[in-house]
Amino acid sequence: MHFDALMLAAVADELKETVAGGRIQQIVLPDRRSVALEIYAHRERRHLLLSAHPQASRVHLLEHKPRRGVPKETPLLLLLRKYVRSARLESVELPVPFERVLFLRFHHPEHGGSTLAVEPIGQLGNLILMNADERILDALIRVPAGENAQRVLLPRRAYQLPPPQDRIPPVEESEEPHREATQLPADGDGSSQDKPSLLWRSLLNRFAGVSPTLAREAAWRATGDAGAPLTTQAFADARKALSSLWSAAAAGDWTPGIAVDEQDGVAAFAPYELHFCGEFVQADSVSEAVAAFYAAKERDVSSSRDEYAGVRGGVAALVRQAQARVQSQLRALAADEPAPGEPELVRTQAEWLLALSSQIPQRANGPGAQEELSLQDGMAAVKPAPNGQMQLIVFAAADFSFGQAAAGEELAAEGDDLVVPLDPKHAPVEQAERMFDRAAKLERAARIIPRRRARLEADGAYLQQLESDLGLAQDQPEIVAVREALREAGYLRQRRDRREKVQRDRSQPLRYLSPEGFPILVGRNARQNEIVTFSEAGRDDLWLHVRDGPGAHVVIRCGGQPVPAPTRTAAAQLAAWFSRQRGNAGAAVVITPRRFVTRMAGGRPGQVHFRSEETISVAAELPAESEQWLAARERKGSS
């Protein structure tokens, strides 16, 4: 994928907001083609990766502190420690429009100014440290003079920018369009005569600062097809789309995210919404989108060697997005939920206001109004509030229950007065009607919100289960099954007019046979858990699950017979191993007869309630004989 000039501009904007003005505390080399800076800015430590890797050159912030990957100190690292460590990052600049060059300018209290030029230009990527006069101190990759050298990058030489592109700017500086940009190229895009010219290739070859990703997106926005053929009208429309993308960037209007594909996982990243490849998942920041892509694609030297990392990473991004959505909805419910007793209090206030409306002056809150109005038996009065407005006070000694005896008695017991703020814009009767309406809304919210919260909390637990399922998935169908579970739960956005090939998870629960002869069933995801518990287990079988967390449903097929301790322990170890507790020395696992396990009302697949359980603690590791148990089960099934 392509870290182009538009992406670099987005990263530069992010760095200006997050680390500009910060102090450089540490510098490490994660690998031979990268430098990482620890920057303390805005009372927070951040880690900035500058990579000149031929296949993964990029610039972005890291979520975690990078590890040193180069054992020996290089000349560039020594100079960075001298001129940049303890220096302040004064500015982040893009010296050339539509080019992948970034200047980080520093000021050191002892050595003065210096500049680190970052050039994430793929195969030609480089990092060059310069002094205040922009003479090269050293470069990550030195380029001596020679026939193929476009410029010389050696110490004490004056720094030169990369050679300019002989292409048209994608954004016009004036209202009059560039003459060459409006003309369709006579020779197409340089493709073979046997193949039709493609619109995106023409954009790529004619405009500066355009990568294949950006060109395909502009072609899609113009025609609805990233692989559209080159025509005069399509070229003009795509040129406008390209200019629009760059214009939005000039205003800092970024929409960073990744495109998740069904088969390839994280397929692309961009600082704008992508339409031509996969499903777009918006990220919280530009750096998060870039980091997610390279982590999923294993293009970092320190990335894991998971064979399915790309697909797994894409689905993981979808799960995180769904979890963020649930948490956002829970926060919104918390903000809307009335306080305990608030609906009853508002209704009581409205009833008293309505009952005493005839004795409250119509201009009680207006100029010249009475500051205090005593009513019969001293039950109530109109007095000024601290904010200068008027309020009705019903004293606690009075009986102000109006059918709300519980609320009234509580107030009287506490010795509180019932205070009703008076609204100067509305008559007392009108204000009482509004308060009745508000009390009704609060009562509905008090009934609905707890049920809605319970459903969201159950969904949060289900998403944790899917996250665990994803980590335990051993092949692509099991990973895709998590994605389909998200879709069925309503957490995966559907695109219009897009046909997706659904790849069903046909894997089955694991089946063991303990040395004592008891079959043990293990569900490794939500669908398999549903099968194990409610399709294959008998009422008197033993059911096991790790306590207080997502994990596998495990069943010992015993039919109510006593189960030896070794079999119970082994089944508990399997339940702990196929969960987030994997590797813990002591994992709590619950055991109960299957008849005490019931489906959660309105819950997702595999969500249950259980009772009458006992808890044992086991090591969350596979039993030593588990492979032989599997083989024994297979032999028994085939005989």
Secondary structure as a PSIPRED ss2 file (coil, helix, strand):
# PSIPRED VFORMAT (PSIPRED V4.0)

   1 M C   1.000  0.000  0.000
   2 H C   1.000  0.000  0.000
   3 F C   1.000  0.000  0.000
   4 D C   1.000  0.000  0.000
   5 A H   0.000  1.000  0.000
   6 L H   0.000  1.000  0.000
   7 M H   0.000  1.000  0.000
   8 L H   0.000  1.000  0.000
   9 A H   0.000  1.000  0.000
  10 A H   0.000  1.000  0.000
  11 V H   0.000  1.000  0.000
  12 A H   0.000  1.000  0.000
  13 D H   0.000  1.000  0.000
  14 E H   0.000  1.000  0.000
  15 L H   0.000  1.000  0.000
  16 K H   0.000  1.000  0.000
  17 E H   0.000  1.000  0.000
  18 T H   0.000  1.000  0.000
  19 V C   1.000  0.000  0.000
  20 A C   1.000  0.000  0.000
  21 G C   1.000  0.000  0.000
  22 G C   1.000  0.000  0.000
  23 R E   0.000  0.000  1.000
  24 I E   0.000  0.000  1.000
  25 Q E   0.000  0.000  1.000
  26 Q E   0.000  0.000  1.000
  27 I E   0.000  0.000  1.000
  28 V E   0.000  0.000  1.000
  29 L C   1.000  0.000  0.000
  30 P C   1.000  0.000  0.000
  31 D C   1.000  0.000  0.000
  32 R C   1.000  0.000  0.000
  33 R C   1.000  0.000  0.000
  34 S E   0.000  0.000  1.000
  35 V E   0.000  0.000  1.000
  36 A E   0.000  0.000  1.000
  37 L E   0.000  0.000  1.000
  38 E E   0.000  0.000  1.000
  39 I E   0.000  0.000  1.000
  40 Y E   0.000  0.000  1.000
  41 A E   0.000  0.000  1.000
  42 H C   1.000  0.000  0.000
  43 R C   1.000  0.000  0.000
  44 E E   0.000  0.000  1.000
  45 R E   0.000  0.000  1.000
  46 R E   0.000  0.000  1.000
  47 H E   0.000  0.000  1.000
  48 L E   0.000  0.000  1.000
  49 L E   0.000  0.000  1.000
  50 L E   0.000  0.000  1.000
  51 S E   0.000  0.000  1.000
  52 A C   1.000  0.000  0.000
  53 H C   1.000  0.000  0.000
  54 P C   1.000  0.000  0.000
  55 Q C   1.000  0.000  0.000
  56 A C   1.000  0.000  0.000
  57 S C   1.000  0.000  0.000
  58 R E   0.000  0.000  1.000
  59 V E   0.000  0.000  1.000
  60 H E   0.000  0.000  1.000
  61 L E   0.000  0.000  1.000
  62 L E   0.000  0.000  1.000
  63 E C   1.000  0.000  0.000
  64 H C   1.000  0.000  0.000
  65 K C   1.000  0.000  0.000
  66 P C   1.000  0.000  0.000
  67 R C   1.000  0.000  0.000
  68 R C   1.000  0.000  0.000
  69 G C   1.000  0.000  0.000
  70 V C   1.000  0.000  0.000
  71 P C   1.000  0.000  0.000
  72 K C   1.000  0.000  0.000
  73 E C   1.000  0.000  0.000
  74 T C   1.000  0.000  0.000
  75 P H   0.000  1.000  0.000
  76 L H   0.000  1.000  0.000
  77 L H   0.000  1.000  0.000
  78 L H   0.000  1.000  0.000
  79 L H   0.000  1.000  0.000
  80 L H   0.000  1.000  0.000
  81 R H   0.000  1.000  0.000
  82 K H   0.000  1.000  0.000
  83 Y H   0.000  1.000  0.000
  84 V C   1.000  0.000  0.000
  85 R C   1.000  0.000  0.000
  86 S C   1.000  0.000  0.000
  87 A C   1.000  0.000  0.000
  88 R E   0.000  0.000  1.000
  89 L E   0.000  0.000  1.000
  90 E E   0.000  0.000  1.000
  91 S E   0.000  0.000  1.000
  92 V E   0.000  0.000  1.000
  93 E E   0.000  0.000  1.000
  94 L C   1.000  0.000  0.000
  95 P C   1.000  0.000  0.000
  96 V C   1.000  0.000  0.000
  97 P C   1.000  0.000  0.000
  98 F C   1.000  0.000  0.000
  99 E C   1.000  0.000  0.000
 100 R C   1.000  0.000  0.000
 101 V C   1.000  0.000  0.000
 102 L E   0.000  0.000  1.000
 103 F E   0.000  0.000  1.000
 104 L E   0.000  0.000  1.000
 105 R E   0.000  0.000  1.000
 106 F E   0.000  0.000  1.000
 107 H E   0.000  0.000  1.000
 108 H E   0.000  0.000  1.000
 109 P C   1.000  0.000  0.000
 110 E C   1.000  0.000  0.000
 111 H C   1.000  0.000  0.000
 112 G E   0.000  0.000  1.000
 113 G E   0.000  0.000  1.000
 114 S E   0.000  0.000  1.000
 115 T E   0.000  0.000  1.000
 116 L E   0.000  0.000  1.000
 117 A E   0.000  0.000  1.000
 118 V E   0.000  0.000  1.000
 119 E E   0.000  0.000  1.000
 120 P C   1.000  0.000  0.000
 121 I C   1.000  0.000  0.000
 122 G H   0.000  1.000  0.000
 123 Q H   0.000  1.000  0.000
 124 L H   0.000  1.000  0.000
 125 G C   1.000  0.000  0.000
 126 N E   0.000  0.000  1.000
 127 L E   0.000  0.000  1.000
 128 I E   0.000  0.000  1.000
 129 L E   0.000  0.000  1.000
 130 M E   0.000  0.000  1.000
 131 N E   0.000  0.000  1.000
 132 A C   1.000  0.000  0.000
 133 D C   1.000  0.000  0.000
 134 E C   1.000  0.000  0.000
 135 R E   0.000  0.000  1.000
 136 I E   0.000  0.000  1.000
 137 L E   0.000  0.000  1.000
 138 D E   0.000  0.000  1.000
 139 A E   0.000  0.000  1.000
 140 L C   1.000  0.000  0.000
 141 I C   1.000  0.000  0.000
 142 R C   1.000  0.000  0.000
 143 V E   0.000  0.000  1.000
 144 P C   1.000  0.000  0.000
 145 A C   1.000  0.000  0.000
 146 G C   1.000  0.000  0.000
 147 E C   1.000  0.000  0.000
 148 N C   1.000  0.000  0.000
 149 A C   1.000  0.000  0.000
 150 Q C   1.000  0.000  0.000
 151 R C   1.000  0.000  0.000
 152 V C   1.000  0.000  0.000
 153 L E   0.000  0.000  1.000
 154 L C   1.000  0.000  0.000
 155 P C   1.000  0.000  0.000
 156 R C   1.000  0.000  0.000
 157 R C   1.000  0.000  0.000
 158 A E   0.000  0.000  1.000
 159 Y C   1.000  0.000  0.000
 160 Q C   1.000  0.000  0.000
 161 L C   1.000  0.000  0.000
 162 P C   1.000  0.000  0.000
 163 P C   1.000  0.000  0.000
 164 P C   1.000  0.000  0.000
 165 Q C   1.000  0.000  0.000
 166 D C   1.000  0.000  0.000
 167 R C   1.000  0.000  0.000
 168 I E   0.000  0.000  1.000
 169 P C   1.000  0.000  0.000
 170 P C   1.000  0.000  0.000
 171 V C   1.000  0.000  0.000
 172 E C   1.000  0.000  0.000
 173 E C   1.000  0.000  0.000
 174 S C   1.000  0.000  0.000
 175 E C   1.000  0.000  0.000
 176 E C   1.000  0.000  0.000
 177 P C   1.000  0.000  0.000
 178 H C   1.000  0.000  0.000
 179 R C   1.000  0.000  0.000
 180 E H   0.000  1.000  0.000
 181 A H   0.000  1.000  0.000
 182 T H   0.000  1.000  0.000
 183 Q C   1.000  0.000  0.000
 184 L C   1.000  0.000  0.000
 185 P C   1.000  0.000  0.000
 186 A C   1.000  0.000  0.000
 187 D C   1.000  0.000  0.000
 188 G C   1.000  0.000  0.000
 189 D C   1.000  0.000  0.000
 190 G C   1.000  0.000  0.000
 191 S C   1.000  0.000  0.000
 192 S C   1.000  0.000  0.000
 193 Q C   1.000  0.000  0.000
 194 D C   1.000  0.000  0.000
 195 K C   1.000  0.000  0.000
 196 P C   1.000  0.000  0.000
 197 S C   1.000  0.000  0.000
 198 L E   0.000  0.000  1.000
 199 L H   0.000  1.000  0.000
 200 W H   0.000  1.000  0.000
 201 R H   0.000  1.000  0.000
 202 S H   0.000  1.000  0.000
 203 L H   0.000  1.000  0.000
 204 L H   0.000  1.000  0.000
 205 N H   0.000  1.000  0.000
 206 R H   0.000  1.000  0.000
 207 F E   0.000  0.000  1.000
 208 A C   1.000  0.000  0.000
 209 G C   1.000  0.000  0.000
 210 V C   1.000  0.000  0.000
 211 S C   1.000  0.000  0.000
 212 P H   0.000  1.000  0.000
 213 T H   0.000  1.000  0.000
 214 L H   0.000  1.000  0.000
 215 A H   0.000  1.000  0.000
 216 R H   0.000  1.000  0.000
 217 E H   0.000  1.000  0.000
 218 A H   0.000  1.000  0.000
 219 A H   0.000  1.000  0.000
 220 W H   0.000  1.000  0.000
 221 R H   0.000  1.000  0.000
 222 A H   0.000  1.000  0.000
 223 T H   0.000  1.000  0.000
 224 G C   1.000  0.000  0.000
 225 D C   1.000  0.000  0.000
 226 A C   1.000  0.000  0.000
 227 G C   1.000  0.000  0.000
 228 A C   1.000  0.000  0.000
 229 P E   0.000  0.000  1.000
 230 L C   1.000  0.000  0.000
 231 T C   1.000  0.000  0.000
 232 T H   0.000  1.000  0.000
 233 Q H   0.000  1.000  0.000
 234 A H   0.000  1.000  0.000
 235 F H   0.000  1.000  0.000
 236 A H   0.000  1.000  0.000
 237 D H   0.000  1.000  0.000
 238 A H   0.000  1.000  0.000
 239 R H   0.000  1.000  0.000
 240 K H   0.000  1.000  0.000
 241 A H   0.000  1.000  0.000
 242 L H   0.000  1.000  0.000
 243 S H   0.000  1.000  0.000
 244 S H   0.000  1.000  0.000
 245 L H   0.000  1.000  0.000
 246 W H   0.000  1.000  0.000
 247 S H   0.000  1.000  0.000
 248 A H   0.000  1.000  0.000
 249 A H   0.000  1.000  0.000
 250 A H   0.000  1.000  0.000
 251 A C   1.000  0.000  0.000
 252 G C   1.000  0.000  0.000
 253 D C   1.000  0.000  0.000
 254 W C   1.000  0.000  0.000
 255 T C   1.000  0.000  0.000
 256 P C   1.000  0.000  0.000
 257 G E   0.000  0.000  1.000
 258 I E   0.000  0.000  1.000
 259 A E   0.000  0.000  1.000
 260 V E   0.000  0.000  1.000
 261 D E   0.000  0.000  1.000
 262 E C   1.000  0.000  0.000
 263 Q C   1.000  0.000  0.000
 264 D C   1.000  0.000  0.000
 265 G E   0.000  0.000  1.000
 266 V E   0.000  0.000  1.000
 267 A E   0.000  0.000  1.000
 268 A E   0.000  0.000  1.000
 269 F E   0.000  0.000  1.000
 270 A E   0.000  0.000  1.000
 271 P C   1.000  0.000  0.000
 272 Y C   1.000  0.000  0.000
 273 E C   1.000  0.000  0.000
 274 L C   1.000  0.000  0.000
 275 H C   1.000  0.000  0.000
 276 F C   1.000  0.000  0.000
 277 C C   1.000  0.000  0.000
 278 G C   1.000  0.000  0.000
 279 E E   0.000  0.000  1.000
 280 F E   0.000  0.000  1.000
 281 V E   0.000  0.000  1.000
 282 Q E   0.000  0.000  1.000
 283 A C   1.000  0.000  0.000
 284 D C   1.000  0.000  0.000
 285 S C   1.000  0.000  0.000
 286 V H   0.000  1.000  0.000
 287 S H   0.000  1.000  0.000
 288 E H   0.000  1.000  0.000
 289 A H   0.000  1.000  0.000
 290 V H   0.000  1.000  0.000
 291 A H   0.000  1.000  0.000
 292 A H   0.000  1.000  0.000
 293 F H   0.000  1.000  0.000
 294 Y H   0.000  1.000  0.000
 295 A H   0.000  1.000  0.000
 296 A H   0.000  1.000  0.000
 297 K H   0.000  1.000  0.000
 298 E C   1.000  0.000  0.000
 299 R C   1.000  0.000  0.000
 300 D C   1.000  0.000  0.000
 301 V C   1.000  0.000  0.000
 302 S C   1.000  0.000  0.000
 303 S C   1.000  0.000  0.000
 304 S C   1.000  0.000  0.000
 305 R C   1.000  0.000  0.000
 306 D C   1.000  0.000  0.000
 307 E C   1.000  0.000  0.000
 308 Y C   1.000  0.000  0.000
 309 A H   0.000  1.000  0.000
 310 G H   0.000  1.000  0.000
 311 V H   0.000  1.000  0.000
 312 R H   0.000  1.000  0.000
 313 G H   0.000  1.000  0.000
 314 G H   0.000  1.000  0.000
 315 V H   0.000  1.000  0.000
 316 A H   0.000  1.000  0.000
 317 A H   0.000  1.000  0.000
 318 L H   0.000  1.000  0.000
 319 V H   0.000  1.000  0.000
 320 R H   0.000  1.000  0.000
 321 Q H   0.000  1.000  0.000
 322 A H   0.000  1.000  0.000
 323 Q H   0.000  1.000  0.000
 324 A H   0.000  1.000  0.000
 325 R H   0.000  1.000  0.000
 326 V H   0.000  1.000  0.000
 327 Q H   0.000  1.000  0.000
 328 S H   0.000  1.000  0.000
 329 Q H   0.000  1.000  0.000
 330 L H   0.000  1.000  0.000
 331 R H   0.000  1.000  0.000
 332 A H   0.000  1.000  0.000
 333 L H   0.000  1.000  0.000
 334 A H   0.000  1.000  0.000
 335 A H   0.000  1.000  0.000
 336 D H   0.000  1.000  0.000
 337 E C   1.000  0.000  0.000
 338 P C   1.000  0.000  0.000
 339 A C   1.000  0.000  0.000
 340 P C   1.000  0.000  0.000
 341 G C   1.000  0.000  0.000
 342 E H   0.000  1.000  0.000
 343 P H   0.000  1.000  0.000
 344 E H   0.000  1.000  0.000
 345 L H   0.000  1.000  0.000
 346 V H   0.000  1.000  0.000
 347 R H   0.000  1.000  0.000
 348 T H   0.000  1.000  0.000
 349 Q H   0.000  1.000  0.000
 350 A H   0.000  1.000  0.000
 351 E H   0.000  1.000  0.000
 352 W H   0.000  1.000  0.000
 353 L H   0.000  1.000  0.000
 354 L H   0.000  1.000  0.000
 355 A H   0.000  1.000  0.000
 356 L C   1.000  0.000  0.000
 357 S H   0.000  1.000  0.000
 358 S H   0.000  1.000  0.000
 359 Q H   0.000  1.000  0.000
 360 I C   1.000  0.000  0.000
 361 P C   1.000  0.000  0.000
 362 Q C   1.000  0.000  0.000
 363 R C   1.000  0.000  0.000
 364 A C   1.000  0.000  0.000
 365 N C   1.000  0.000  0.000
 366 G C   1.000  0.000  0.000
 367 P C   1.000  0.000  0.000
 368 G C   1.000  0.000  0.000
 369 A C   1.000  0.000  0.000
 370 Q C   1.000  0.000  0.000
 371 E C   1.000  0.000  0.000
 372 E C   1.000  0.000  0.000
 373 L E   0.000  0.000  1.000
 374 S E   0.000  0.000  1.000
 375 L C   1.000  0.000  0.000
 376 Q H   0.000  1.000  0.000
 377 D H   0.000  1.000  0.000
 378 G H   0.000  1.000  0.000
 379 M C   1.000  0.000  0.000
 380 A E   0.000  0.000  1.000
 381 A E   0.000  0.000  1.000
 382 V E   0.000  0.000  1.000
 383 K E   0.000  0.000  1.000
 384 P E   0.000  0.000  1.000
 385 A C   1.000  0.000  0.000
 386 P C   1.000  0.000  0.000
 387 N C   1.000  0.000  0.000
 388 G C   1.000  0.000  0.000
 389 Q C   1.000  0.000  0.000
 390 M E   0.000  0.000  1.000
 391 Q E   0.000  0.000  1.000
 392 L E   0.000  0.000  1.000
 393 I E   0.000  0.000  1.000
 394 V E   0.000  0.000  1.000
 395 F C   1.000  0.000  0.000
 396 A C   1.000  0.000  0.000
 397 A C   1.000  0.000  0.000
 398 A C   1.000  0.000  0.000
 399 D C   1.000  0.000  0.000
 400 F C   1.000  0.000  0.000
 401 S C   1.000  0.000  0.000
 402 F C   1.000  0.000  0.000
 403 G C   1.000  0.000  0.000
 404 Q C   1.000  0.000  0.000
 405 A H   0.000  1.000  0.000
 406 A H   0.000  1.000  0.000
 407 A H   0.000  1.000  0.000
 408 G H   0.000  1.000  0.000
 409 E H   0.000  1.000  0.000
 410 E H   0.000  1.000  0.000
 411 L H   0.000  1.000  0.000
 412 A H   0.000  1.000  0.000
 413 A H   0.000  1.000  0.000
 414 E H   0.000  1.000  0.000
 415 G C   1.000  0.000  0.000
 416 D C   1.000  0.000  0.000
 417 D C   1.000  0.000  0.000
 418 L E   0.000  0.000  1.000
 419 V E   0.000  0.000  1.000
 420 V E   0.000  0.000  1.000
 421 P E   0.000  0.000  1.000
 422 L C   1.000  0.000  0.000
 423 D C   1.000  0.000  0.000
 424 P C   1.000  0.000  0.000
 425 K C   1.000  0.000  0.000
 426 H C   1.000  0.000  0.000
 427 A C   1.000  0.000  0.000
 428 P H   0.000  1.000  0.000
 429 V H   0.000  1.000  0.000
 430 E H   0.000  1.000  0.000
 431 Q H   0.000  1.000  0.000
 432 A H   0.000  1.000  0.000
 433 E H   0.000  1.000  0.000
 434 R H   0.000  1.000  0.000
 435 M H   0.000  1.000  0.000
 436 F H   0.000  1.000  0.000
 437 D H   0.000  1.000  0.000
 438 R H   0.000  1.000  0.000
 439 A H   0.000  1.000  0.000
 440 A H   0.000  1.000  0.000
 441 K H   0.000  1.000  0.000
 442 L H   0.000  1.000  0.000
 443 E H   0.000  1.000  0.000
 444 R H   0.000  1.000  0.000
 445 A H   0.000  1.000  0.000
 446 A H   0.000  1.000  0.000
 447 R H   0.000  1.000  0.000
 448 I H   0.000  1.000  0.000
 449 I H   0.000  1.000  0.000
 450 P H   0.000  1.000  0.000
 451 R H   0.000  1.000  0.000
 452 R H   0.000  1.000  0.000
 453 R H   0.000  1.000  0.000
 454 A H   0.000  1.000  0.000
 455 R H   0.000  1.000  0.000
 456 L H   0.000  1.000  0.000
 457 E H   0.000  1.000  0.000
 458 A H   0.000  1.000  0.000
 459 D H   0.000  1.000  0.000
 460 G H   0.000  1.000  0.000
 461 A H   0.000  1.000  0.000
 462 Y H   0.000  1.000  0.000
 463 L H   0.000  1.000  0.000
 464 Q H   0.000  1.000  0.000
 465 Q H   0.000  1.000  0.000
 466 L H   0.000  1.000  0.000
 467 E H   0.000  1.000  0.000
 468 S H   0.000  1.000  0.000
 469 D H   0.000  1.000  0.000
 470 L H   0.000  1.000  0.000
 471 G H   0.000  1.000  0.000
 472 L H   0.000  1.000  0.000
 473 A C   1.000  0.000  0.000
 474 Q C   1.000  0.000  0.000
 475 D C   1.000  0.000  0.000
 476 Q H   0.000  1.000  0.000
 477 P H   0.000  1.000  0.000
 478 E H   0.000  1.000  0.000
 479 I H   0.000  1.000  0.000
 480 V H   0.000  1.000  0.000
 481 A H   0.000  1.000  0.000
 482 V H   0.000  1.000  0.000
 483 R H   0.000  1.000  0.000
 484 E H   0.000  1.000  0.000
 485 A H   0.000  1.000  0.000
 486 L H   0.000  1.000  0.000
 487 R H   0.000  1.000  0.000
 488 E H   0.000  1.000  0.000
 489 A C   1.000  0.000  0.000
 490 G C   1.000  0.000  0.000
 491 Y C   1.000  0.000  0.000
 492 L C   1.000  0.000  0.000
 493 R C   1.000  0.000  0.000
 494 Q C   1.000  0.000  0.000
 495 R C   1.000  0.000  0.000
 496 R C   1.000  0.000  0.000
 497 D C   1.000  0.000  0.000
 498 R C   1.000  0.000  0.000
 499 R C   1.000  0.000  0.000
 500 E C   1.000  0.000  0.000
 501 K C   1.000  0.000  0.000
 502 V C   1.000  0.000  0.000
 503 Q C   1.000  0.000  0.000
 504 R C   1.000  0.000  0.000
 505 D C   1.000  0.000  0.000
 506 R C   1.000  0.000  0.000
 507 S C   1.000  0.000  0.000
 508 Q C   1.000  0.000  0.000
 509 P C   1.000  0.000  0.000
 510 L E   0.000  0.000  1.000
 511 R E   0.000  0.000  1.000
 512 Y E   0.000  0.000  1.000
 513 L E   0.000  0.000  1.000
 514 S C   1.000  0.000  0.000
 515 P C   1.000  0.000  0.000
 516 E C   1.000  0.000  0.000
 517 G C   1.000  0.000  0.000
 518 F C   1.000  0.000  0.000
 519 P E   0.000  0.000  1.000
 520 I E   0.000  0.000  1.000
 521 L E   0.000  0.000  1.000
 522 V E   0.000  0.000  1.000
 523 G C   1.000  0.000  0.000
 524 R C   1.000  0.000  0.000
 525 N C   1.000  0.000  0.000
 526 A H   0.000  1.000  0.000
 527 R H   0.000  1.000  0.000
 528 Q H   0.000  1.000  0.000
 529 N H   0.000  1.000  0.000
 530 E H   0.000  1.000  0.000
 531 I H   0.000  1.000  0.000
 532 V H   0.000  1.000  0.000
 533 T H   0.000  1.000  0.000
 534 F H   0.000  1.000  0.000
 535 S H   0.000  1.000  0.000
 536 E H   0.000  1.000  0.000
 537 A C   1.000  0.000  0.000
 538 G C   1.000  0.000  0.000
 539 R C   1.000  0.000  0.000
 540 D C   1.000  0.000  0.000
 541 D C   1.000  0.000  0.000
 542 L E   0.000  0.000  1.000
 543 W E   0.000  0.000  1.000
 544 L E   0.000  0.000  1.000
 545 H E   0.000  0.000  1.000
 546 V E   0.000  0.000  1.000
 547 R C   1.000  0.000  0.000
 548 D C   1.000  0.000  0.000
 549 G C   1.000  0.000  0.000
 550 P C   1.000  0.000  0.000
 551 G E   0.000  0.000  1.000
 552 A C   1.000  0.000  0.000
 553 H C   1.000  0.000  0.000
 554 V E   0.000  0.000  1.000
 555 V E   0.000  0.000  1.000
 556 I E   0.000  0.000  1.000
 557 R C   1.000  0.000  0.000
 558 C C   1.000  0.000  0.000
 559 G C   1.000  0.000  0.000
 560 G C   1.000  0.000  0.000
 561 Q C   1.000  0.000  0.000
 562 P C   1.000  0.000  0.000
 563 V C   1.000  0.000  0.000
 564 P C   1.000  0.000  0.000
 565 A H   0.000  1.000  0.000
 566 P H   0.000  1.000  0.000
 567 T H   0.000  1.000  0.000
 568 R H   0.000  1.000  0.000
 569 T H   0.000  1.000  0.000
 570 A H   0.000  1.000  0.000
 571 A H   0.000  1.000  0.000
 572 A H   0.000  1.000  0.000
 573 Q H   0.000  1.000  0.000
 574 L H   0.000  1.000  0.000
 575 A H   0.000  1.000  0.000
 576 A H   0.000  1.000  0.000
 577 W H   0.000  1.000  0.000
 578 F C   1.000  0.000  0.000
 579 S E   0.000  0.000  1.000
 580 R C   1.000  0.000  0.000
 581 Q C   1.000  0.000  0.000
 582 R C   1.000  0.000  0.000
 583 G C   1.000  0.000  0.000
 584 N C   1.000  0.000  0.000
 585 A C   1.000  0.000  0.000
 586 G C   1.000  0.000  0.000
 587 A E   0.000  0.000  1.000
 588 A E   0.000  0.000  1.000
 589 V E   0.000  0.000  1.000
 590 V E   0.000  0.000  1.000
 591 I E   0.000  0.000  1.000
 592 T E   0.000  0.000  1.000
 593 P E   0.000  0.000  1.000
 594 R H   0.000  1.000  0.000
 595 R H   0.000  1.000  0.000
 596 F H   0.000  1.000  0.000
 597 V E   0.000  0.000  1.000
 598 T E   0.000  0.000  1.000
 599 R E   0.000  0.000  1.000
 600 M C   1.000  0.000  0.000
 601 A C   1.000  0.000  0.000
 602 G C   1.000  0.000  0.000
 603 G C   1.000  0.000  0.000
 604 R C   1.000  0.000  0.000
 605 P C   1.000  0.000  0.000
 606 G C   1.000  0.000  0.000
 607 Q C   1.000  0.000  0.000
 608 V E   0.000  0.000  1.000
 609 H E   0.000  0.000  1.000
 610 F E   0.000  0.000  1.000
 611 R C   1.000  0.000  0.000
 612 S C   1.000  0.000  0.000
 613 E C   1.000  0.000  0.000
 614 E E   0.000  0.000  1.000
 615 T E   0.000  0.000  1.000
 616 I E   0.000  0.000  1.000
 617 S E   0.000  0.000  1.000
 618 V E   0.000  0.000  1.000
 619 A C   1.000  0.000  0.000
 620 A C   1.000  0.000  0.000
 621 E C   1.000  0.000  0.000
 622 L C   1.000  0.000  0.000
 623 P C   1.000  0.000  0.000
 624 A C   1.000  0.000  0.000
 625 E C   1.000  0.000  0.000
 626 S H   0.000  1.000  0.000
 627 E H   0.000  1.000  0.000
 628 Q H   0.000  1.000  0.000
 629 W H   0.000  1.000  0.000
 630 L H   0.000  1.000  0.000
 631 A H   0.000  1.000  0.000
 632 A H   0.000  1.000  0.000
 633 R H   0.000  1.000  0.000
 634 E H   0.000  1.000  0.000
 635 R H   0.000  1.000  0.000
 636 K H   0.000  1.000  0.000
 637 G H   0.000  1.000  0.000
 638 S H   0.000  1.000  0.000
 639 S C   1.000  0.000  0.000
